[in-house]
Amino acid sequence: MVILSITLLSALCIRAQENVYSWLQNYEPAESAAKRIEVPEGYERVAVSASTFAEWLRNLPLKENNPPVYLYNGNKKYNQEAHFAVINIDVGTTNLQQCADAVMRLRAEYLYSQQKYDDIHFNFTSGDTSYYSKWREGIRPVIKGNKVTWVKSQQHDVSYGNFRKYLTNLFIYAGSYSLGKELIPVSNCHDMKIGDVFIQGGFPGHAVIVIDMAQHKNTSKKIFLLAQSYMPAQDIHILKNPNNSVLNPWYDIDFGEQLHTPEWTFHRNHLKHFP
């Protein structure tokens, strides 16, 4: 019985590891962002708790080496100078998973991996809230003009494939404008945490997400990593720091009034966090 119990426990642990990043059949920790991207000399990664969004983001799986960033249609992105590494996550086959969509995808995937299904909800541009818990029950949005009604039209479906259909629908009707209104402003950038988002809502707007942070052992100065998708929809990738070759790809938290990323400039007041 003891041997059987240990074998069962091992199988459950392996299964749990595979489900951490649900879009992958297998996950090899050696391929994670935290394993590949070292901190600069004198720094150490900030402590995070197990099973948190911060830990999940820090350990996102990366594609091997440094491949090109591809668009949703299989073509290479025009600008191949912006990324330091490419996250091993699919982009889909339609032009939907753009900047804010990628942020919502990562947040939703984390909550899904933790089975926190009731916490998966985002607002449409109309202001109406799309709840994954309703979607699982077969309730779908019916949109006429700016009016959204919810109708039971499908069967109960808890599969991962149905979860992805929920995200596809979300990406159609939400974006940087709606997500920017939904997130909570961070008044001081020094209060930044992993999982926070620099977002400028608009048509177009842009959003990048903080996926890791480190702190200097002596001075306590903090640095951070950023990831993004962009337009057209493309592989989610970790950004280079075009302004500091010593820290690259890390960014100094004391970046001034403006944060210059390879393809967008944000202001300090664009930093926000999830409720």
C-alpha positions as CSV (number, residue, x, y, z in Angstrom):
1,M,0.0,0.0,0.0
2,V,2.9,2.4,0.8
3,I,4.5,1.8,-2.6
4,L,1.2,2.3,-4.3
5,S,0.6,5.5,-2.5
6,I,4.0,6.9,-3.4
7,T,3.5,5.9,-7.0
8,L,0.1,7.6,-7.1
9,L,1.5,10.7,-5.4
10,S,4.3,10.9,-8.0
11,A,1.7,10.5,-10.8
12,L,-0.4,13.3,-9.4
13,C,2.6,15.6,-9.0
14,I,3.6,15.0,-12.7
15,R,0.0,15.7,-13.7
16,A,-0.1,18.9,-11.7
17,Q,3.1,20.1,-13.3
18,E,1.8,19.4,-16.8
19,N,-1.4,21.4,-16.0
20,V,0.5,24.5,-14.8
21,Y,0.7,25.7,-18.4
22,S,-2.4,24.2,-19.8
23,W,-1.7,24.9,-23.5
24,L,1.4,22.6,-23.3
25,Q,1.3,18.8,-23.1
26,N,4.6,18.8,-21.2
27,Y,6.5,21.4,-19.4
28,E,10.3,21.2,-18.8
29,P,11.4,23.6,-16.0
30,A,14.8,24.0,-17.7
31,E,13.1,26.0,-20.4
32,S,11.6,28.6,-18.1
33,A,12.3,32.3,-18.2
34,A,13.7,32.2,-14.7
35,K,16.1,29.4,-15.7
36,R,17.4,31.1,-18.8
37,I,17.4,34.8,-18.0
38,E,20.0,35.5,-15.4
39,V,19.9,38.6,-13.1
40,P,22.8,41.2,-13.4
41,E,25.7,40.9,-11.0
42,G,24.8,42.0,-7.5
43,Y,21.1,41.4,-8.0
44,E,18.8,38.6,-6.8
45,R,15.2,37.8,-7.8
46,V,12.6,39.1,-5.4
47,A,10.9,36.5,-3.2
48,V,7.5,35.2,-4.4
49,S,5.1,32.8,-2.8
50,A,4.4,29.4,-4.4
51,S,1.4,29.1,-6.8
52,T,1.1,32.8,-7.2
53,F,0.7,34.7,-10.4
54,A,4.2,36.1,-9.8
55,E,5.7,32.6,-9.6
56,W,3.7,31.5,-12.6
57,L,4.9,34.4,-14.8
58,R,8.5,34.1,-13.7
59,N,8.6,30.5,-14.8
60,L,6.8,30.9,-18.2
61,P,8.1,28.4,-20.7
62,L,10.3,29.7,-23.5
63,K,10.9,28.5,-27.0
64,E,14.4,27.1,-27.5
65,N,17.2,29.5,-28.3
66,N,15.9,32.8,-29.7
67,P,13.6,32.1,-32.7
68,P,11.9,34.9,-34.7
69,V,8.6,36.3,-33.6
70,Y,5.9,35.0,-35.8
71,L,2.5,36.6,-36.6
72,Y,-0.8,34.7,-36.3
73,N,-0.7,34.0,-40.1
74,G,2.7,32.3,-39.9
75,N,4.7,35.2,-41.4
76,K,7.6,36.7,-39.5
77,K,7.1,40.0,-37.7
78,Y,8.6,42.9,-39.5
79,N,10.6,44.1,-36.4
80,Q,12.8,41.2,-35.1
81,E,14.9,43.5,-33.0
82,A,12.5,44.0,-30.1
83,H,12.6,40.6,-28.4
84,F,15.0,39.0,-26.1
85,A,13.2,35.6,-25.9
86,V,9.9,34.1,-27.2
87,I,7.4,32.6,-24.8
88,N,6.3,29.1,-25.7
89,I,2.6,29.9,-26.0
90,D,0.4,29.8,-29.2
91,V,-0.9,32.9,-30.8
92,G,-3.9,31.4,-32.6
93,T,-4.7,31.7,-36.3
94,T,-6.7,34.9,-36.3
95,N,-5.6,38.5,-35.7
96,L,-6.9,38.6,-32.2
97,Q,-4.3,38.0,-29.5
98,Q,-2.7,41.4,-29.6
99,C,-1.3,43.4,-26.7
100,A,-4.0,43.7,-24.1
101,D,-5.4,40.3,-25.2
102,A,-2.0,38.7,-24.4
103,V,-2.2,40.2,-20.9
104,M,-5.7,38.8,-20.4
105,R,-4.6,35.5,-21.8
106,L,-1.8,35.2,-19.3
107,R,-4.0,36.2,-16.4
108,A,-6.8,33.9,-17.4
109,E,-4.4,31.0,-18.0
110,Y,-3.0,31.4,-14.6
111,L,-6.4,31.4,-12.9
112,Y,-7.5,28.5,-15.0
113,S,-4.4,26.5,-13.9
114,Q,-5.4,27.2,-10.2
115,Q,-9.0,26.2,-10.9
116,K,-10.1,29.7,-9.8
117,Y,-12.8,29.7,-12.5
118,D,-15.0,32.3,-10.8
119,D,-12.2,34.8,-10.9
120,I,-11.9,34.7,-14.7
121,H,-13.8,37.6,-15.9
122,F,-13.0,40.7,-17.9
123,N,-15.0,43.6,-19.3
124,F,-16.0,44.2,-22.9
125,T,-15.4,47.6,-24.4
126,S,-19.1,48.2,-23.8
127,G,-18.6,47.8,-20.1
128,D,-20.4,44.5,-19.8
129,T,-18.6,41.8,-17.9
130,S,-17.8,38.5,-19.6
131,Y,-17.7,35.7,-16.9
132,Y,-16.0,32.4,-17.7
133,S,-18.2,30.7,-15.1
134,K,-21.2,31.6,-17.2
135,W,-19.5,30.5,-20.4
136,R,-18.8,27.1,-18.9
137,E,-22.5,26.8,-18.2
138,G,-23.3,27.4,-21.9
139,I,-24.4,31.0,-21.5
140,R,-23.3,33.1,-24.4
141,P,-23.3,36.9,-25.2
142,V,-25.6,38.1,-27.8
143,I,-24.4,41.5,-29.1
144,K,-26.6,44.0,-31.0
145,G,-25.0,47.3,-31.4
146,N,-23.8,48.4,-27.9
147,K,-26.3,46.1,-26.1
148,V,-25.2,42.8,-24.7
149,T,-27.6,40.1,-23.5
150,W,-26.7,36.7,-22.1
151,V,-28.5,33.6,-23.4
152,K,-28.2,29.9,-22.5
153,S,-27.5,28.4,-25.9
154,Q,-24.8,25.7,-25.4
155,Q,-24.2,22.7,-23.2
156,H,-22.2,22.7,-20.0
157,D,-18.6,22.3,-21.0
158,V,-15.6,22.4,-18.6
159,S,-13.0,21.5,-21.2
160,Y,-9.8,23.5,-21.9
161,G,-10.9,23.8,-25.5
162,N,-14.1,25.6,-24.4
163,F,-12.0,27.8,-22.2
164,R,-10.0,28.9,-25.3
165,K,-13.3,29.6,-27.1
166,Y,-14.2,31.9,-24.2
167,L,-10.9,33.8,-24.7
168,T,-11.4,34.1,-28.4
169,N,-14.7,35.7,-27.8
170,L,-13.2,38.0,-25.2
171,F,-10.5,39.2,-27.6
172,I,-13.1,40.2,-30.1
173,Y,-15.0,42.5,-27.7
174,A,-12.3,43.7,-25.3
175,G,-8.9,45.4,-25.6
176,S,-6.6,48.0,-24.1
177,Y,-9.4,50.5,-23.7
178,S,-11.6,48.2,-21.6
179,L,-8.7,46.6,-19.7
180,G,-7.2,50.0,-18.9
181,K,-10.4,51.0,-17.2
182,E,-10.7,47.7,-15.3
183,L,-7.2,47.7,-13.8
184,I,-6.3,49.7,-10.7
185,P,-3.6,52.5,-10.9
186,V,-0.4,52.1,-9.0
187,S,0.4,55.5,-7.6
188,N,4.2,54.8,-7.1
189,C,6.2,52.7,-9.5
190,H,8.4,51.6,-6.6
191,D,5.3,49.7,-5.4
192,M,5.5,47.6,-8.6
193,K,4.8,43.9,-8.4
194,I,5.2,41.0,-10.8
195,G,2.0,40.8,-12.7
196,D,1.5,44.6,-12.9
197,V,0.8,46.1,-16.3
198,F,1.9,49.2,-18.1
199,I,-1.2,50.0,-20.2
200,Q,-2.3,53.0,-22.3
201,G,-5.9,52.4,-23.3
202,G,-7.0,53.6,-26.7
203,F,-7.7,52.7,-30.3
204,P,-5.0,51.8,-30.7
205,G,-3.4,51.5,-27.3
206,H,-0.8,49.2,-25.9
207,A,0.0,47.0,-22.9
208,V,3.0,45.2,-21.5
209,I,3.2,43.0,-18.4
210,V,5.8,42.7,-15.7
211,I,6.8,39.1,-15.6
212,D,9.8,39.2,-13.2
213,M,11.6,41.5,-10.8
214,A,15.0,41.5,-9.0
215,Q,16.6,43.6,-6.3
216,H,20.2,44.7,-5.7
217,K,21.6,43.0,-2.6
218,N,23.2,46.2,-1.3
219,T,21.3,49.1,-2.6
220,S,17.8,47.5,-2.8
221,K,17.4,49.0,-6.3
222,K,14.8,47.1,-8.3
223,I,14.7,46.0,-11.9
224,F,12.0,44.2,-13.9
225,L,11.3,42.2,-17.1
226,L,8.5,43.0,-19.6
227,A,6.6,40.8,-22.0
228,Q,4.2,41.8,-24.8
229,S,2.3,40.8,-27.9
230,Y,1.7,43.6,-30.4
231,M,-0.1,44.4,-33.7
232,P,-0.8,42.3,-35.7
233,A,-1.3,39.4,-33.3
234,Q,2.0,37.7,-32.7
235,D,4.0,35.5,-30.4
236,I,4.2,36.8,-26.8
237,H,7.8,37.7,-26.2
238,I,10.1,39.2,-23.6
239,L,11.3,42.6,-24.5
240,K,14.8,43.9,-24.8
241,N,15.8,47.1,-23.0
242,P,16.9,49.3,-25.9
243,N,18.2,52.0,-23.6
244,N,20.6,50.1,-21.3
245,S,22.9,47.5,-22.7
246,V,24.3,46.7,-19.3
247,L,20.9,45.7,-17.8
248,N,19.3,44.4,-21.0
249,P,16.7,42.8,-20.9
250,W,16.1,44.1,-17.4
251,Y,14.6,47.6,-16.9
252,D,15.6,49.9,-14.0
253,I,12.6,50.9,-11.9
254,D,14.0,54.4,-11.8
255,F,13.3,55.0,-15.4
256,G,12.1,58.6,-15.1
257,E,8.8,60.0,-16.3
258,Q,8.7,57.8,-19.4
259,L,9.3,54.2,-19.9
260,H,10.8,53.6,-23.4
261,T,10.2,50.1,-24.7
262,P,11.2,49.0,-28.2
263,E,7.8,49.7,-29.7
264,W,6.0,52.0,-27.3
265,T,6.6,54.7,-24.8
266,F,4.6,54.7,-21.5
267,H,4.3,57.2,-18.7
268,R,4.8,56.3,-15.0
269,N,1.0,56.7,-14.4
270,H,0.3,54.0,-16.9
271,L,1.3,51.3,-14.4
272,K,-1.7,49.4,-13.1
273,H,-2.5,46.1,-11.3
274,F,-5.2,43.5,-11.3
275,P,-7.9,43.9,-8.6
